[in-house]
Amino acid sequence: MAKINQQMVLQFDGQEFDLGAVEANVKKDWKDAGRKLTEIQTLDIYVKPQEAKVYYVVNKEVEGKVDL
């Protein structure tokens, strides 16, 4: 099966946010904190454009946030 190129974009209040970049920023924040991506078993990402923030929970216990 051929790989599908896709892009997910959130449109809010006249702005667009690339959700692929959001995920990459969350993973970068995780790595910048001295952790390894291989430690991630579950990753829940919550985008709050009205706050310009992205909140995340890794493995149902570790919380973090990054700017949108």
N, C-alpha and C positions, 0 to 999 in steps of 0.2 A: 504494500500500500504506500502510495506517495505521501510525503509529508505535506501537510496543509499549512500554508502561511496565513496567519490570522493576526488581527489586531483588535483589542478591546478598548473602546474609548468611552469614558463617562462624560456626558455633557451636562453642565450645571451652570446656571446663571450666566450664560454667554461664554463660558470657558470650556475647554476640552482637556481631559486628563487621560493619558495613556496608561491603562491598567497594567500592562506588561512592565512598564517602567516603575510603577508603584510596587509591584512584586520584587523587582530587582533592587529597589531602594530598601525594602524591608530586609531582604537577604544581606545586603551590604551592611546595614545597621547591625545585624546579628553577627556578621564576621568582624566588624570593627570593634565589637564588644569582646573580642577574643574567643569567640565560639566557632565551632565548625558546622558547615551546612549538613554534614552527615549526622549530626545530632538531632536534626529536625525530623520528627515522625509525623506530626500534624502541624499545619500552619493555617490559622484563621486570620483573615485580613478584613478590617472594617474601615471603609472609606467614608470620611465625614467632610464633604466639600465645603459645607457651611462654616466649618472650623479651620479649613485648610490643613487638616491632619489626617494621618492614617494610623490606626491603632492595630496592633497585632498580638496574637497569643500563640506561643510555640508550645507544642506538646501539652496543651490544656492547662499550663501552669505559669509559664514565663511570659510576662507582658512587656510590650514596648510601644513606642510611637515614633513616627517620623513626619516631617513636613510633607504636604501634598505637592 
